[in-house]
Amino acid sequence: MSSFDSASGLVIFNVGGRRHQVFLQTLAPWPESLLCRLARGQLRSIADSDGAVCIDRDPDTFGLVLNFLRYRRSPLDIESVGSAKFHLLLEDSDFYCLPELRNCLLQLRETAESAETAKASSTEANISLESCADEQSSLITLDVGGTRYSTSLSTLTRYPDSMLGAMFSDRFRLNNPAAIDRDGNLFRHVLNFLRNGRLSLPDGFAEGEALLVEAEFYQIQPLVQQLRDWLGGYAASRAKGVYL
């Protein structure tokens, strides 16, 4: 089965283990984007067992990306989406090679921040389509506490000294999907950290301590440190009656 059904014009993507459907005509106005070129077979890609094109990114923000392509505007604001997801979406605008989406997001942020802050953060990122496609090196499916995720080998081995880096190195042969008996919901935040290299948590996130336990289990020291810093700031803000 191909990711593109020529009869219906439908393209199927598997993003982080979740399937999304979109018509090629929706992608066509963005011919230089990663999604359009993947759909047209212009870039190397990996397909799952059903033929869907696999992309190692966050599935929730991908839905927002598709809505931008459908409506040609951002159907959100910073307050409604939350700052953490907003920053993920900003990073994904670069990954999917959609400068129009990035510019739209920056304009939204300019309305919520001072002109000085917005100006300092408005630098365009130059990311080639080829480097975006290369991120999808080898597809790995994980079953974490009953929740399935799809990600790339390069993401899981970003920190070779971590438990995941060791598990998916050449030293071990694992089944695909690989089963891990841990919290499936919290693993989403672990995976986003491995993809982006920084901590992005939703506003009002109340499971910081539990996530720290997971980070220590997976032995991802940069995540452990960032979580400890975040928890320290969270405790200080609560003492002042301000919540992150």
C-alpha positions as CSV (number, residue, x, y, z in Angstrom):
1,M,0.0,0.0,0.0
2,S,1.4,3.4,-1.0
3,S,1.1,6.5,1.2
4,F,-0.5,8.3,-1.8
5,D,-3.8,7.1,-3.3
6,S,-3.9,8.5,-6.8
7,A,-7.6,7.9,-7.1
8,S,-8.6,10.0,-4.1
9,G,-5.5,12.2,-4.0
10,L,-5.1,11.2,-0.3
11,V,-1.7,11.2,1.4
12,I,-1.2,9.3,4.7
13,F,1.5,10.2,7.2
14,N,2.5,8.3,10.3
15,V,3.7,11.0,12.7
16,G,5.1,9.8,16.0
17,G,3.0,6.7,15.7
18,R,-0.3,8.5,14.9
19,R,-1.8,8.4,11.4
20,H,-2.9,11.6,9.7
21,Q,-4.6,12.0,6.3
22,V,-4.4,15.0,4.0
23,F,-5.2,15.6,0.3
24,L,-2.3,16.3,-2.0
25,Q,-4.1,19.4,-3.2
26,T,-3.8,20.8,0.3
27,L,0.0,20.3,0.2
28,A,0.4,21.5,-3.4
29,P,0.5,25.3,-2.6
30,W,3.7,24.6,-0.6
31,P,5.8,22.8,-3.2
32,E,9.1,23.4,-1.4
33,S,7.9,22.1,1.9
34,L,9.1,18.7,3.3
35,L,5.5,17.4,3.4
36,C,4.8,18.2,-0.3
37,R,8.1,16.7,-1.5
38,L,7.6,13.6,0.6
39,A,4.1,13.1,-0.8
40,R,5.3,13.5,-4.3
41,G,8.2,11.0,-3.8
42,Q,10.9,13.7,-4.3
43,L,12.7,12.8,-1.1
44,R,13.8,9.6,0.5
45,S,11.3,8.4,3.1
46,I,10.5,5.4,5.3
47,A,7.0,3.8,5.2
48,D,5.3,1.8,7.8
49,S,3.7,-1.6,7.2
50,D,0.6,0.1,5.7
51,G,2.6,2.3,3.4
52,A,2.2,5.6,5.4
53,V,5.2,7.9,5.3
54,C,6.8,8.0,8.7
55,I,7.9,11.3,10.3
56,D,9.6,11.4,13.7
57,R,7.9,14.5,15.2
58,D,5.2,15.3,17.7
59,P,1.7,14.1,16.4
60,D,-0.2,16.8,18.3
61,T,1.6,19.8,16.8
62,F,1.5,18.0,13.4
63,G,-2.3,18.4,13.5
64,L,-1.8,22.2,13.9
65,V,0.6,22.2,11.0
66,L,-2.0,20.5,8.8
67,N,-4.6,23.0,9.9
68,F,-2.3,25.9,8.9
69,L,-1.9,24.3,5.4
70,R,-5.7,23.8,5.1
71,Y,-6.7,27.3,6.2
72,R,-3.5,29.2,5.2
73,R,-3.5,30.9,8.5
74,S,-2.7,29.8,12.1
75,P,-6.0,28.8,13.8
76,L,-4.6,29.4,17.3
77,D,-3.1,32.0,19.6
78,I,-0.3,31.6,22.2
79,E,-2.7,31.6,25.2
80,S,-5.0,28.9,23.8
81,V,-2.2,26.5,22.7
82,G,0.2,27.1,25.6
83,S,3.7,28.3,25.4
84,A,5.4,24.8,25.4
85,K,3.3,23.6,22.4
86,F,3.8,27.0,20.7
87,H,7.6,26.6,20.9
88,L,7.3,23.0,19.6
89,L,5.2,24.3,16.7
90,L,7.8,27.0,16.0
91,E,10.5,24.4,15.8
92,D,8.3,22.2,13.6
93,S,7.8,25.0,11.1
94,D,11.6,24.9,10.5
95,F,11.6,21.1,10.4
96,Y,8.8,20.9,7.8
97,C,10.4,23.8,5.8
98,L,7.4,26.1,6.1
99,P,8.8,29.7,6.5
100,E,5.2,31.0,6.0
101,L,4.1,29.2,9.1
102,R,7.1,30.4,11.0
103,N,6.5,34.0,10.0
104,C,2.8,33.6,11.0
105,L,3.8,32.3,14.4
106,L,6.3,35.1,15.0
107,Q,3.6,37.7,14.2
108,L,1.4,36.0,16.8
109,R,4.2,36.2,19.3
110,E,4.8,39.9,18.5
111,T,1.3,40.6,19.6
112,A,1.9,38.8,23.0
113,E,5.4,40.1,23.7
114,S,7.2,43.4,23.6
115,A,8.6,44.6,20.3
116,E,12.1,44.2,21.6
117,T,11.7,40.6,22.6
118,A,9.9,39.7,19.3
119,K,12.7,41.4,17.3
120,A,15.4,39.4,19.1
121,S,13.6,36.1,18.3
122,S,12.7,36.7,14.7
123,T,15.8,35.3,13.0
124,E,15.0,32.9,10.2
125,A,16.5,29.4,10.4
126,N,18.1,27.9,7.3
127,I,17.3,24.2,7.2
128,S,17.7,22.2,4.0
129,L,15.0,19.8,2.9
130,E,17.6,17.1,2.6
131,S,18.7,17.4,6.2
132,C,15.0,17.2,7.3
133,A,14.6,14.0,5.3
134,D,17.7,12.5,6.7
135,E,16.2,12.7,10.2
136,Q,14.0,9.8,9.2
137,S,16.8,7.3,9.1
138,S,15.5,4.1,10.7
139,L,12.0,3.7,12.0
140,I,11.6,2.3,15.5
141,T,8.3,1.4,17.1
142,L,8.1,1.5,20.9
143,D,5.3,0.1,23.1
144,V,5.7,2.1,26.4
145,G,3.2,1.0,29.0
146,G,0.7,0.1,26.3
147,T,1.1,3.4,24.3
148,R,2.8,3.1,20.9
149,Y,5.3,5.6,19.5
150,S,7.2,5.7,16.3
151,T,10.5,7.5,16.2
152,S,13.9,7.3,14.4
153,L,17.0,5.5,15.5
154,S,18.9,8.8,15.5
155,T,16.4,10.3,18.0
156,L,16.7,7.4,20.4
157,T,20.5,7.3,20.3
158,R,21.0,11.1,20.6
159,Y,22.6,10.5,24.0
160,P,24.7,7.3,23.6
161,D,25.3,7.0,27.3
162,S,21.6,6.9,28.1
163,M,19.7,3.7,28.6
164,L,17.8,4.2,25.3
165,G,21.1,5.0,23.6
166,A,22.5,1.7,24.8
167,M,19.3,-0.3,24.1
168,F,19.3,0.8,20.4
169,S,23.0,0.6,19.8
170,D,24.6,-2.2,17.8
171,R,25.2,-4.0,21.0
172,F,21.7,-5.3,21.3
173,R,19.1,-6.8,19.1
174,L,15.5,-5.8,20.0
175,N,12.1,-6.7,18.7
176,N,10.2,-4.1,16.7
177,P,8.1,-2.9,18.4
178,A,10.3,-2.8,21.5
179,A,8.4,-3.0,24.8
180,I,9.3,-0.8,27.7
181,D,7.4,-1.1,31.0
182,R,7.2,2.5,31.9
183,D,4.6,5.4,31.9
184,G,3.4,5.7,28.3
185,N,2.0,9.3,28.7
186,L,5.1,10.7,30.2
187,F,7.3,9.2,27.6
188,R,5.9,11.7,25.1
189,H,7.8,14.4,26.9
190,V,11.0,12.3,27.0
191,L,10.7,11.8,23.2
192,N,10.1,15.5,22.5
193,F,13.3,16.3,24.5
194,L,15.3,13.7,22.5
195,R,13.9,15.3,19.3
196,N,14.5,18.9,20.2
197,G,17.2,18.9,22.8
198,R,15.3,21.0,25.2
199,L,12.5,20.7,27.8
200,S,9.0,21.8,26.6
201,L,6.2,21.2,29.1
202,P,2.6,22.4,28.8
203,D,1.4,25.2,31.1
204,G,0.3,24.0,34.5
205,F,2.2,20.7,34.1
206,A,1.9,19.0,37.5
207,E,3.9,15.8,36.9
208,G,7.4,17.2,37.0
209,E,8.5,14.9,39.8
210,A,7.1,11.8,38.0
211,L,8.8,12.9,34.8
212,L,12.1,13.3,36.7
213,V,11.8,9.7,37.8
214,E,11.4,8.7,34.2
215,A,14.3,10.8,33.1
216,E,16.5,9.2,35.7
217,F,15.3,5.7,34.7
218,Y,16.2,6.4,31.1
219,Q,19.5,7.9,32.3
220,I,19.2,11.0,30.1
221,Q,21.4,13.4,32.2
222,P,20.7,16.6,30.2
223,L,16.9,16.0,30.7
224,V,17.5,15.2,34.4
225,Q,19.3,18.5,34.8
226,Q,16.8,20.6,32.9
227,L,14.0,19.0,34.9
228,R,15.7,19.7,38.2
229,D,16.1,23.4,37.1
230,W,12.5,23.5,36.1
231,L,11.3,22.0,39.4
232,G,13.4,24.5,41.3
233,G,11.8,27.4,39.4
234,Y,8.3,25.8,39.9
235,A,8.8,25.6,43.6
236,A,10.0,29.2,43.8
237,S,7.0,30.4,41.8
238,R,4.6,28.5,44.0
239,A,6.1,30.1,47.1
240,K,5.4,33.5,45.6
241,G,1.9,32.5,44.5
242,V,2.8,32.4,40.8
243,Y,2.3,29.2,38.8
244,L,4.3,28.2,35.7
